[in-house]
Amino acid sequence: MLSVVVAPWRRPPVLLRNADVAHDAASTMKVAVLAALHRSGADPTTPVPVVNRFTSVTGGEYANSAEADSDPEPWRRLGTTASLGWLAERMITHSSNLATNLCLAQVGHAAVARVWERARATGSASLRGIEDYAGRDAGIHNRVTARDLVRLLESLEPPLLDRLEGNVHRVDIAAGLPPGTRIASKNGWFPGLRHCAAVVRPHDAEPYALAVCYSGPLASGRDVDDPAARLLARLSAGVWRRRHTLAR
């Protein structure tokens, strides 16, 4: 299933394909956690114990897998502390699962739900932490739609969009753009799934939002060599070629 939304920045979409079909959120839900932290007013210098033990939505406990995480740095701090701001940065720039759950534990699911509500999301929710498999087995899922991902980006404050420009995983939407193009993005991937939502800021045209959600056999789950990532890059390149006409 391929879902695509293209919209001039904070204007109605000009392309909709399966825009309201729900997909497993993967790491795109980390944007909602970031927004919840920002709006909570939490001090980014607050030291947070780095542990690998979290409360499941089912009431038990679960832990993250270091092998399944794309960022080794928070794991090197197990048993020590890290600032809340540093954890939030690693959650976005390197898509750390461990940092995400530590941030989520600080802000709570209710605050994340308010982020989706403020964005006027209709088919998306972040109801459990990353790798809360007991919650998943109980039927509690993190879901997103392409339309809601664009709405989420549109609802973000400028500092949060600036934070998304630091995303180092640039093999999908970013890969379809000329080098040096400004892009604020967050992607998510695992076997059978590859998503990315982005704000692209061309130097010679108006900004636009692009969200692509793909669920299917093309997605290898690899960080780099993923056929589904190449599909997203081709879609991104096609939108880029039409950047001058999107606002019309």
C-alpha positions in Angstrom: 0.0 0.0 0.0 1.4 3.4 -1.1 0.0 6.6 0.4 1.1 10.0 -0.8 0.2 13.6 0.1 1.8 16.7 -1.5 0.9 20.1 -0.3 2.3 23.7 -0.7 3.3 24.7 2.7 0.3 25.2 5.0 -2.0 25.2 2.0 -4.5 22.5 0.8 -3.0 19.4 -0.8 -2.6 19.2 -4.5 -2.0 15.4 -4.6 -3.7 12.8 -2.5 -3.3 9.0 -2.9 -4.7 6.8 -0.2 -4.1 9.7 2.1 -6.3 8.4 4.9 -5.2 4.8 4.9 -3.6 3.9 8.3 -0.1 2.4 8.4 2.0 1.3 11.3 3.7 4.5 12.5 7.2 3.2 13.0 9.5 6.1 13.9 7.4 8.8 12.5 5.6 8.9 15.9 8.8 10.4 17.3 7.8 13.8 15.9 4.7 13.8 18.1 6.8 12.9 21.2 9.2 15.8 20.3 6.2 18.2 20.1 4.8 17.0 23.4 8.2 17.6 25.1 8.5 21.0 23.6 5.0 22.1 24.7 5.4 20.6 28.2 7.9 23.3 29.0 10.3 20.7 30.4 13.8 22.0 31.0 16.1 20.4 28.3 19.0 20.4 30.8 17.1 18.1 33.1 19.2 15.0 33.8 17.4 11.7 33.0 18.5 8.3 34.2 19.3 6.2 31.2 17.7 2.9 31.8 16.3 0.1 29.6 13.1 -0.7 31.5 9.7 0.8 30.6 6.1 0.3 31.6 3.9 -1.3 29.0 0.5 0.0 28.3 -0.7 -3.5 29.4 0.8 -2.8 32.9 3.9 -5.0 32.7 7.4 -4.0 31.7 9.4 -4.2 28.5 12.8 -3.3 27.2 14.4 -2.1 24.0 16.8 -4.1 21.8 20.1 -2.5 21.1 20.4 -4.6 17.9 17.2 -3.1 16.6 18.2 0.5 17.4 19.8 2.7 14.7 21.7 4.8 17.3 24.3 3.3 19.6 25.1 6.5 21.5 22.3 6.4 24.2 23.2 2.8 24.9 26.7 3.8 25.8 25.2 5.9 28.6 23.2 3.1 30.3 23.5 3.3 34.0 24.4 7.0 33.9 22.3 10.1 33.0 21.7 12.2 29.9 20.0 15.6 29.5 16.5 15.6 28.3 17.5 17.8 25.4 20.2 15.5 24.2 17.8 12.5 24.3 15.3 14.5 22.3 17.9 15.3 19.7 19.1 11.7 19.3 15.4 10.6 19.0 15.0 12.8 15.9 18.5 13.1 14.3 19.5 9.4 14.7 16.0 7.9 15.4 17.1 6.4 18.7 14.5 4.0 20.1 15.9 4.0 23.6 16.0 7.8 23.7 12.4 7.9 22.4 11.1 5.7 25.2 13.1 7.8 27.8 11.5 11.0 26.4 8.0 9.4 26.3 8.4 8.3 29.9 9.0 11.9 30.9 6.1 13.5 29.0 3.4 10.7 29.0 1.0 9.4 26.4 -1.7 11.9 27.2 0.6 14.8 26.1 1.4 13.0 22.9 -2.3 12.5 22.3 -2.9 16.2 22.6 -0.3 16.8 19.9 -2.2 14.7 17.4 -5.5 16.4 18.5 -4.0 19.9 18.0 -2.8 18.7 14.5 -6.4 17.8 13.7 -5.4 14.2 13.0 -8.2 11.8 12.2 -6.5 8.5 11.7 -3.2 8.7 13.7 -2.3 7.9 17.3 0.8 7.0 19.4 -0.6 4.8 22.1 2.4 2.8 23.1 6.2 3.0 23.3 8.7 1.7 20.8 9.0 -2.2 21.1 6.1 -2.5 23.6 5.2 -5.9 22.0 2.9 -6.8 24.8 0.8 -3.7 23.9 1.0 -4.6 20.3 -0.2 -8.2 21.0 -3.1 -6.7 23.0 -4.2 -4.8 19.9 -2.8 -1.4 20.8 -1.0 0.1 17.8 0.8 3.3 16.8 -0.8 4.4 13.5 -0.3 7.2 11.0 -1.8 8.4 7.8 0.0 10.4 5.1 -2.6 13.2 5.5 -2.1 13.3 9.3 1.7 13.4 8.9 1.4 16.6 6.8 -1.0 18.0 9.4 1.5 17.2 12.1 4.3 19.0 10.3 2.1 22.0 9.7 1.3 22.2 13.5 4.9 22.4 14.6 6.6 25.4 16.0 9.6 26.7 14.0 12.2 25.4 16.5 10.8 21.9 16.0 11.0 22.1 12.3 14.6 23.3 12.7 15.3 20.2 14.8 13.9 18.0 12.0 16.5 19.5 9.6 19.1 17.5 11.6 17.8 14.1 10.5 20.9 12.1 9.3 18.8 9.4 7.7 18.6 10.8 4.2 18.0 7.8 1.9 14.4 8.3 1.0 12.7 11.7 0.4 16.0 13.6 0.9 17.8 11.4 -1.6 15.5 12.6 -4.4 16.5 16.2 -3.9 19.5 18.1 -5.2 22.4 18.2 -2.7 22.1 21.2 -0.3 18.4 21.4 -0.5 16.9 22.3 2.9 14.6 19.6 4.2 13.0 19.0 7.6 12.1 15.4 7.8 11.4 12.3 9.9 11.4 8.8 8.5 10.6 5.4 9.8 11.4 1.9 8.6 11.4 -1.8 9.4 10.8 -4.9 7.3 7.7 -4.3 5.3 7.5 -0.6 5.9 9.1 2.7 4.9 7.7 6.1 5.6 8.9 9.7 5.5 7.3 13.1 6.1 9.1 16.2 5.1 9.0 19.9 4.6 11.1 20.8 1.5 12.4 24.4 1.2 13.7 25.0 -2.4 15.9 28.0 -2.9 13.8 29.0 -6.0 10.3 28.0 -5.2 7.8 28.0 -2.3 8.2 25.4 0.4 6.0 22.3 0.2 5.2 19.3 2.4 5.5 15.7 1.2 4.4 12.6 3.1 4.8 9.1 1.8 3.8 5.9 3.6 4.7 2.6 2.1 3.7 -0.8 3.5 4.7 -3.8 1.4 7.3 -6.3 0.3 9.7 -3.7 -1.2 10.7 -2.5 2.3 13.8 -4.5 3.4 14.0 -2.8 6.8 17.7 -1.9 6.2 18.9 1.6 7.0 20.4 2.3 3.6 20.0 -0.4 1.0 16.2 -0.5 0.9 14.3 -0.7 -2.4 11.3 1.1 -0.7 13.6 4.0 0.2 14.6 4.2 -3.5 10.9 4.3 -4.4 10.4 7.3 -2.0 13.4 9.0 -3.5 11.9 8.7 -7.0 8.6 10.1 -5.9 10.4 13.0 -4.2 12.4 13.7 -7.3 9.2 13.8 -9.3 7.6 16.3 -6.9 10.8 18.4 -7.0 10.6 18.7 -10.8 7.1 20.2 -10.4 8.0 22.5 -7.5 7.3 25.7 -9.5 3.7 24.7 -10.3 2.6 23.2 -6.9 1.3 26.5 -5.5 -0.7 27.2 -8.6 
